[in-house]
């Protein structure tokens, strides 16, 4: 008689790093990635304290470059799960932990204030943007398939529907050709390329002599691309007899969304197209775009514009001896200056050529929408004290905070506490049951708020007069008219924030 050992089927499975559960709600995946990110953050936690350790700048880099990618990996597939409050809260708590480690802020500091003051986008909006970018890359590759709608009416939104809805408000034609494409192997090259390599200085010095020594029967072509406030343009000029005879010149306008890189490649492509009638000629094409030459000669090409340019060069090179050479820009060489002039002229001509939309343009639109969503969220939910403190110049104050103080952990922490109001002053500590009194420790007459401490406490009025040229000011007068570094210098001089670790239990729990 044999015994059978039955094993239960697993309710989930991991595929390419994504946990697929039996209900496809990705709750388990969210739990897994937040646990992994939290564990990684707690390793970093050992290297920092409220006022010592890694600088805020370093902590910010660790989060954005190492931790946050753990949360965003493959989010185009599971973006639907962020619509539930439970999963959104899990993700936001990871970011809040990272920002508390970065700033040394007290545990009570609102998530939204930390996001705003550290210039960190709310993780949910960041995920929506990254999901849309991933979806658009798949669309460009031709691999994006829309989910079939269920036969009955329901409330569940497919992830493709969510991404499409996000993109619907952007001014990007959904059926327009994308410049990004499936990687193509570059195995044929019927032309030679010349670049400065490791000898840039000597190459530049010999450029004019090289041009002057070109055989008179060779055909020389100079190309250039330009992007100005008027638009994007490409131009070329074709000469022979050592530039004494001009055979042809052309200027072309490109759609405004095109990049300078596309303009440079388009100039080469259009020049090759015009030269196709030549046979058995020695043709030299000069371009000041080193990135174009590098893109054309790379093994894997993912740009339609690069592929089109490569095909044009190969076609011209089959019947001619073709060279593609780099030339230094804006060094007074006649051909390059003339091509630059034609390219700028092309920005004002019409109609524009048809060009694919670059992925960078799409990403810019997505980033702008994410920024707007984040700002709208702040405007509607900003804590009263933080919004009041930032006053009329929030952008300037936040910029100064993240440039002047970003490398000083102690001062950065103090600034965050003053702006948010979540600090070691008695008014806030009393609300957290960490002290029995709300009264100012320095004067003993009023509640010790940030407004009182910075602008009204009579015990430090003389010191305030030396720093702010007035004995009594409002908090808005101080933050609107004085640099954040001066405010922190005044605060440090009072010695009121000298014992932060005993007051708030280390601040990063």
C-alpha positions as CSV (number, residue, x, y, z in Angstrom):
1,X,0.0,0.0,0.0
2,X,1.6,3.3,-1.1
3,X,1.2,6.6,0.7
4,X,0.6,9.8,-1.3
5,X,2.0,13.0,-0.1
6,X,-0.1,16.0,-1.2
7,X,1.2,19.5,-1.3
8,X,-0.9,22.6,-1.5
9,X,-0.6,24.9,-4.5
10,X,1.1,28.2,-3.8
11,X,-1.1,31.3,-3.8
12,X,1.7,33.3,-5.5
13,X,4.7,33.0,-7.8
14,X,7.5,35.3,-8.7
15,X,8.2,36.0,-12.4
16,X,11.1,38.3,-13.4
17,X,11.1,39.9,-10.0
18,X,7.3,40.6,-9.8
19,X,5.2,38.6,-7.4
20,X,2.0,37.4,-9.0
21,X,-0.7,36.5,-6.5
22,X,-3.8,34.4,-7.2
23,X,-6.1,37.5,-7.4
24,X,-3.6,39.6,-9.4
25,X,-4.1,42.5,-7.0
26,X,-0.3,42.7,-6.4
27,X,-0.8,43.3,-2.7
28,X,1.9,40.7,-1.9
29,X,4.3,42.3,-4.4
30,X,3.8,45.7,-2.7
31,X,4.5,44.1,0.7
32,X,7.6,42.4,-0.6
33,X,9.2,45.5,-2.2
34,X,8.4,47.8,0.7
35,X,9.9,45.2,3.1
36,X,13.0,45.0,0.9
37,X,13.3,48.8,0.6
38,X,12.8,49.2,4.4
39,X,15.5,46.6,5.2
40,X,17.9,48.4,2.9
41,X,17.1,51.8,4.5
42,X,17.7,50.4,8.0
43,X,21.2,49.4,6.9
44,X,21.8,53.1,6.0
45,X,20.2,54.1,9.3
46,X,23.3,52.7,11.1
47,X,25.4,55.4,9.4
48,X,23.4,58.4,10.5
49,X,22.0,60.1,13.5
50,X,20.0,63.3,13.9
51,X,23.0,65.5,13.8
52,X,25.9,63.2,12.7
53,X,26.7,60.8,9.8
54,X,26.0,60.9,6.1
55,X,25.0,64.3,4.7
56,X,21.5,65.0,3.5
57,X,22.8,65.2,0.0
58,X,24.3,61.7,0.2
59,X,21.2,60.3,1.8
60,X,19.0,61.8,-0.9
61,X,21.2,60.2,-3.6
62,X,21.0,56.8,-1.8
63,X,17.3,56.9,-1.8
64,X,16.7,58.2,-5.3
65,X,19.4,56.1,-7.0
66,X,19.2,52.8,-5.0
67,X,16.1,52.5,-2.8
68,X,13.4,54.1,-5.0
69,X,14.2,51.9,-8.0
70,X,13.3,48.9,-5.8
71,X,9.8,50.4,-5.5
72,X,9.4,51.5,-9.1
73,X,10.6,48.3,-10.8
74,X,8.1,47.1,-13.4
75,X,5.5,49.5,-12.0
76,X,3.7,49.6,-15.4
77,X,2.3,46.2,-14.7
78,X,1.2,46.7,-11.1
79,X,0.3,50.4,-11.1
80,X,-3.4,49.5,-10.4
81,X,-2.5,48.3,-6.9
82,X,-1.5,51.9,-5.9
83,X,-5.1,52.9,-6.2
84,X,-5.9,51.3,-2.8
85,X,-5.1,53.3,0.4
86,X,-3.5,50.4,2.0
87,X,-0.8,50.0,-0.7
88,X,-0.3,53.7,-1.2
89,X,0.3,54.1,2.6
90,X,2.9,51.3,2.6
91,X,4.8,53.0,-0.2
92,X,4.6,56.4,1.3
93,X,5.9,55.2,4.6
94,X,9.0,53.9,2.9
95,X,9.7,57.3,1.4
96,X,8.9,59.0,4.7
97,X,11.4,56.8,6.4
98,X,14.1,57.6,3.8
99,X,13.4,61.4,4.2
100,X,13.5,61.2,8.0
101,X,16.9,59.5,7.7
102,X,17.9,62.2,5.3
103,X,16.7,65.2,7.3
104,X,16.9,64.0,10.8
105,X,13.3,65.2,11.2
106,X,11.1,64.2,14.1
107,X,8.8,61.2,13.6
108,X,5.8,63.4,13.8
109,X,6.8,65.5,10.8
110,X,4.1,65.1,8.1
111,X,5.1,63.1,5.0
112,X,3.9,65.8,2.6
113,X,6.1,68.5,4.3
114,X,9.2,66.3,3.9
115,X,8.4,65.7,0.3
116,X,8.1,69.4,-0.5
117,X,11.1,70.6,1.5
118,X,13.5,68.0,0.1
119,X,12.3,68.4,-3.5
120,X,11.1,64.8,-3.6
121,X,8.0,63.9,-5.6
122,X,5.3,62.0,-3.7
123,X,6.0,58.3,-4.4
124,X,2.5,57.6,-5.8
125,X,2.8,60.4,-8.4
126,X,6.4,59.3,-9.2
127,X,5.1,55.7,-9.8
128,X,2.4,57.0,-12.1
129,X,5.0,58.9,-14.1
130,X,7.4,55.9,-14.3
131,X,4.5,53.6,-15.2
132,X,3.5,55.9,-18.1
133,X,7.1,56.1,-19.3
134,X,7.4,52.3,-19.3
135,X,4.1,52.1,-21.1
136,X,5.2,54.5,-23.8
137,X,8.5,52.6,-24.3
138,X,6.5,49.5,-24.9
139,X,4.2,51.4,-27.3
140,X,7.3,52.6,-29.2
141,X,8.6,49.0,-29.4
142,X,5.2,47.8,-30.7
143,X,4.7,45.5,-27.7
144,X,1.9,47.3,-26.0
145,X,-1.4,45.4,-26.1
146,X,-4.6,46.7,-24.6
147,X,-6.3,44.5,-22.0
148,X,-9.6,43.1,-23.1
149,X,-12.5,44.6,-21.1
150,X,-14.5,42.2,-18.9
151,X,-17.9,41.1,-20.2
152,X,-19.7,42.7,-17.2
153,X,-19.5,46.1,-15.8
154,X,-17.0,46.4,-12.9
155,X,-14.8,48.8,-11.0
156,X,-11.4,47.3,-11.8
157,X,-9.3,49.3,-14.2
158,X,-6.7,47.5,-16.3
159,X,-3.1,48.8,-15.9
160,X,-3.0,49.7,-19.6
161,X,-6.2,51.8,-19.2
162,X,-4.7,53.6,-16.2
163,X,-1.5,54.4,-18.3
164,X,-3.6,55.5,-21.3
165,X,-5.8,57.7,-19.1
166,X,-2.6,59.4,-17.7
167,X,-1.3,60.1,-21.2
168,X,-4.7,61.2,-22.6
169,X,-4.3,64.7,-21.2
170,X,-0.9,65.3,-22.7
171,X,-0.5,66.9,-26.1
172,X,1.1,63.8,-27.7
173,X,-0.5,62.1,-30.7
174,X,-1.1,58.5,-29.7
175,X,-0.6,57.2,-33.2
176,X,2.4,59.3,-34.1
177,X,5.7,57.5,-35.0
178,X,8.1,57.3,-32.1
179,X,11.8,57.7,-32.5
180,X,12.5,54.9,-30.0
181,X,12.4,51.5,-31.6
182,X,13.4,47.9,-31.1
183,X,17.3,47.6,-31.0
184,X,18.7,46.9,-34.4
185,X,22.1,45.4,-35.0
186,X,24.5,47.6,-37.0
187,X,26.4,45.0,-39.0
188,X,27.0,47.0,-42.3
189,X,29.0,50.1,-42.7
190,X,30.0,51.3,-46.2
191,X,31.8,54.4,-45.0
192,X,34.7,55.3,-42.7
193,X,34.5,57.7,-39.7
194,X,37.2,60.0,-38.3
195,X,37.0,61.4,-34.7
196,X,39.6,63.0,-32.5
197,X,39.8,60.1,-30.1
198,X,42.4,60.7,-27.4
199,X,44.2,63.4,-29.4
200,X,41.6,66.1,-29.4
201,X,44.0,69.1,-29.2
202,X,46.2,68.0,-32.1
203,X,43.2,67.0,-34.2
204,X,41.7,70.5,-33.7
205,X,45.0,72.2,-34.6
206,X,45.2,70.2,-37.9
207,X,41.6,70.6,-39.0
208,X,42.1,73.6,-41.3
209,X,45.2,72.1,-42.9
210,X,43.3,68.8,-43.4
211,X,40.5,70.7,-45.2
212,X,42.9,72.8,-47.3
213,X,44.7,69.6,-48.4
214,X,41.5,67.9,-49.7
215,X,41.9,66.9,-53.3
216,X,40.1,69.4,-55.6
217,X,38.0,66.8,-57.3
218,X,36.6,65.5,-53.9
219,X,33.1,66.5,-52.9
220,X,32.9,68.1,-49.4
221,X,29.8,68.5,-47.4
222,X,29.3,70.4,-44.1
223,X,26.2,69.6,-42.0
224,X,24.7,71.1,-38.8
225,X,21.6,71.1,-36.7
226,X,20.2,73.9,-34.5
227,X,17.5,74.4,-31.9
228,X,16.5,78.0,-31.0
229,X,13.5,79.8,-29.6
230,X,12.1,79.9,-33.2
231,X,12.3,76.2,-33.7
232,X,14.5,73.3,-34.8
233,X,16.4,73.3,-38.1
234,X,18.9,71.4,-40.1
235,X,21.2,72.6,-42.9
236,X,24.0,71.5,-45.2
237,X,26.2,72.9,-47.9
238,X,28.0,70.8,-50.6
239,X,31.1,72.1,-52.3
240,X,34.0,71.0,-54.5
241,X,37.3,72.4,-55.7
242,X,38.4,73.0,-52.1
243,X,35.2,74.9,-51.2
244,X,35.6,77.3,-54.1
245,X,32.6,75.9,-55.9
246,X,29.2,75.4,-54.2
247,X,27.2,72.6,-55.6
248,X,24.1,72.8,-53.4
249,X,22.9,74.0,-50.0
250,X,19.7,73.2,-48.1
251,X,17.8,74.3,-45.0
252,X,15.0,72.3,-43.4
253,X,12.7,72.9,-40.5
254,X,11.9,70.1,-38.1
255,X,9.0,69.8,-35.7
256,X,9.5,71.8,-32.5
257,X,9.6,68.6,-30.4
258,X,12.7,67.4,-32.1
259,X,16.1,67.5,-30.4
260,X,19.4,69.0,-31.6
261,X,20.6,65.4,-31.9
262,X,17.8,64.6,-34.4
263,X,18.5,67.8,-36.3
264,X,22.2,66.9,-36.7
265,X,21.3,63.4,-38.0
266,X,18.6,64.8,-40.3
267,X,21.2,67.2,-41.9
268,X,23.4,64.2,-42.7
269,X,20.5,62.2,-44.0
270,X,19.3,65.0,-46.3
271,X,22.8,65.7,-47.6
272,X,23.2,62.0,-48.4
273,X,19.9,61.9,-50.2
274,X,20.9,64.9,-52.4
275,X,24.3,63.2,-53.1
276,X,22.9,59.9,-54.3
277,X,23.2,60.8,-58.0
278,X,27.0,60.7,-57.7
279,X,29.0,57.6,-58.5
280,X,32.7,56.8,-58.0
281,X,33.3,60.0,-56.2
282,X,35.3,60.7,-53.0
283,X,32.8,62.3,-50.7
284,X,33.7,63.8,-47.3
285,X,30.9,64.8,-44.9
286,X,31.8,67.0,-42.0
287,X,29.7,67.2,-38.8
288,X,30.3,68.9,-35.5
289,X,28.1,66.3,-33.7
290,X,30.4,63.7,-32.1
291,X,27.3,62.0,-30.5
292,X,25.9,61.5,-34.0
293,X,29.0,59.7,-35.2
294,X,29.1,57.6,-32.1
295,X,25.4,56.7,-32.5
296,X,25.8,55.7,-36.1
297,X,28.7,53.4,-35.3
298,X,27.3,51.8,-32.2
299,X,26.4,48.1,-32.4
300,X,22.8,48.3,-31.1
301,X,20.7,51.2,-32.5
302,X,17.4,52.1,-30.8
303,X,16.6,55.3,-32.7
304,X,14.7,55.5,-36.0
305,X,16.4,58.7,-36.8
306,X,19.8,57.1,-36.4
307,X,18.7,54.0,-38.5
308,X,17.5,56.3,-41.3
309,X,20.8,58.2,-41.3
310,X,22.8,55.0,-41.3
311,X,20.8,53.6,-44.2
312,X,21.4,56.9,-46.1
313,X,25.1,56.7,-45.5
314,X,25.4,53.0,-46.4
315,X,23.4,53.6,-49.6
316,X,25.6,56.5,-50.7
317,X,28.7,54.5,-49.7
318,X,27.9,51.6,-52.0
319,X,28.8,53.6,-55.1
320,X,31.2,56.2,-53.7
321,X,34.2,56.4,-51.3
322,X,32.5,58.0,-48.3
323,X,34.0,59.5,-45.2
324,X,32.2,60.9,-42.2
325,X,34.4,63.2,-40.2
326,X,34.1,65.2,-37.0
327,X,34.8,69.0,-37.1
328,X,35.0,71.4,-34.2
329,X,32.1,73.8,-33.9
330,X,32.3,77.6,-33.8
331,X,36.1,77.7,-34.5
332,X,35.8,80.0,-37.6
333,X,36.0,77.2,-40.2
334,X,34.1,78.5,-43.2
335,X,32.1,75.3,-44.0
336,X,31.0,74.7,-40.5
337,X,29.9,78.3,-40.0
338,X,28.0,78.2,-43.2
339,X,26.2,75.0,-42.3
340,X,25.3,76.5,-38.9
341,X,23.9,79.6,-40.7
342,X,21.8,77.3,-42.9
343,X,20.6,75.3,-39.9
344,X,19.4,78.5,-38.1
345,X,17.7,79.6,-41.3
346,X,15.9,76.3,-41.4
347,X,14.3,77.0,-38.0
348,X,12.2,79.7,-39.7
349,X,11.2,77.9,-42.9
350,X,8.0,75.9,-43.4
351,X,6.5,73.4,-43.6
352,X,8.5,71.1,-41.3
353,X,9.7,67.7,-42.2
354,X,8.0,64.7,-40.7
355,X,10.1,63.4,-37.9
356,X,9.4,60.8,-35.2
357,X,8.7,62.0,-31.6
358,X,11.8,61.5,-29.4
359,X,11.3,59.6,-26.1
360,X,12.9,62.6,-24.3
361,X,10.0,64.8,-25.4
362,X,7.5,62.3,-24.1
363,X,9.3,62.0,-20.8
364,X,9.4,65.8,-20.5
365,X,5.6,65.9,-20.8
366,X,5.2,63.2,-18.3
367,X,7.6,64.8,-15.8
368,X,5.7,68.1,-16.2
369,X,2.4,66.4,-15.4
370,X,3.9,64.6,-12.4
371,X,5.2,67.9,-11.1
372,X,1.8,69.5,-11.5
373,X,0.1,66.7,-9.7
374,X,2.6,66.9,-6.9
375,X,2.2,70.7,-6.6
376,X,-1.6,70.4,-6.7
377,X,-1.5,67.8,-3.9
378,X,0.7,70.2,-1.9
379,X,-1.6,73.2,-2.5
380,X,-4.6,71.2,-1.3
381,X,-3.1,69.4,1.7
382,X,-0.1,71.4,2.9
383,X,0.2,71.6,6.7
384,X,-0.7,75.1,7.9
385,X,2.5,75.9,9.7
386,X,4.8,74.8,6.9
387,X,2.8,76.7,4.3
388,X,2.7,79.8,6.5
389,X,6.4,79.7,7.1
390,X,7.3,79.3,3.4
391,X,5.1,82.4,2.8
392,X,5.3,84.2,-0.6
393,X,8.7,82.7,-1.7
394,X,8.4,78.9,-1.2
395,X,10.5,78.1,-4.3
396,X,13.3,80.4,-3.2
397,X,13.4,79.2,0.4
398,X,13.4,75.5,-0.7
399,X,16.1,76.2,-3.3
400,X,18.3,77.9,-0.7
401,X,17.7,75.0,1.8
402,X,18.8,72.4,-0.7
403,X,21.8,74.2,-2.0
404,X,23.3,76.1,1.0
405,X,22.6,73.6,3.8
406,X,22.4,70.2,1.9
407,X,25.9,69.2,3.0
408,X,25.5,70.2,6.7
409,X,23.4,67.6,8.5
410,X,23.0,69.6,11.7
411,X,21.9,72.9,10.0
412,X,19.7,71.1,7.5
413,X,17.9,69.3,10.3
414,X,17.4,72.6,12.2
415,X,16.0,74.3,9.1
416,X,13.5,71.4,8.5
417,X,12.3,71.7,12.1
418,X,11.8,75.4,12.0
419,X,9.9,75.4,8.8
420,X,7.6,72.5,9.8
421,X,7.2,73.4,13.4
422,X,8.0,69.9,14.5
423,X,11.0,70.7,16.6
424,X,12.4,70.6,20.2
425,X,10.5,73.7,21.3
426,X,8.2,73.3,24.3
427,X,4.9,73.9,22.4
428,X,5.5,70.9,20.2
429,X,7.1,68.7,22.8
430,X,4.1,69.3,25.1
431,X,1.7,68.1,22.3
432,X,3.8,64.9,22.2
433,X,3.7,64.5,26.0
434,X,7.5,65.0,26.2
435,X,7.3,68.0,28.5
436,X,4.9,69.3,31.1
437,X,4.9,73.0,30.0
438,X,4.3,74.9,26.8
439,X,6.0,78.0,28.0
440,X,9.2,79.4,26.5
441,X,12.3,78.1,28.1
442,X,14.1,81.4,27.5
443,X,11.5,84.0,28.7
444,X,8.9,81.9,30.5
445,X,6.0,84.2,29.4
446,X,4.5,82.8,26.2
447,X,4.0,79.5,24.4
448,X,7.3,78.4,22.8
449,X,6.3,78.2,19.2
450,X,8.6,78.7,16.2
451,X,7.0,82.1,15.6
452,X,7.7,83.2,19.2
453,X,11.2,81.8,19.2
454,X,12.3,83.4,15.9
455,X,10.5,86.7,16.1
456,X,9.0,87.5,19.4
457,X,10.9,86.1,22.4
458,X,12.2,89.1,24.4
459,X,15.0,87.1,26.0
460,X,16.9,87.1,22.6
461,X,15.6,90.4,21.2
462,X,19.1,92.0,21.2
463,X,20.6,89.0,19.4
464,X,17.6,89.1,16.9
465,X,18.4,92.8,16.3
466,X,22.0,92.0,15.3
467,X,20.9,89.3,12.8
468,X,17.7,90.7,11.4
469,X,18.0,94.5,12.0
470,X,14.9,94.5,14.1
471,X,14.0,93.3,17.6
472,X,10.5,91.9,16.8
473,X,9.4,90.4,13.5
474,X,6.8,88.0,12.2
475,X,7.9,84.6,11.0
476,X,7.0,85.6,7.4
477,X,9.1,88.8,7.6
478,X,12.1,86.7,8.6
479,X,11.8,83.9,6.0
480,X,10.8,86.3,3.2
481,X,13.6,88.8,3.7
482,X,16.6,86.8,5.1
483,X,18.5,83.9,3.7
484,X,18.0,80.5,5.4
485,X,21.7,80.4,6.4
486,X,21.3,83.6,8.4
487,X,18.2,82.2,10.1
488,X,20.1,79.0,11.1
489,X,23.1,81.1,12.3
490,X,20.7,83.0,14.6
491,X,19.1,79.8,15.8
492,X,22.5,78.2,16.6
493,X,23.6,81.3,18.4
494,X,20.7,80.9,20.9
495,X,21.9,77.4,21.8
496,X,18.3,76.3,22.0
497,X,18.7,73.3,19.7
498,X,21.8,71.8,21.3
499,X,20.3,68.6,22.7
500,X,18.0,67.3,19.9
501,X,18.6,63.5,20.5
502,X,17.3,63.6,24.1
503,X,14.3,65.7,23.1
504,X,12.9,63.6,20.2
505,X,14.1,60.0,20.6
506,X,16.7,60.2,17.8
507,X,14.2,61.6,15.2
508,X,14.5,58.8,12.6
509,X,12.4,56.0,14.1
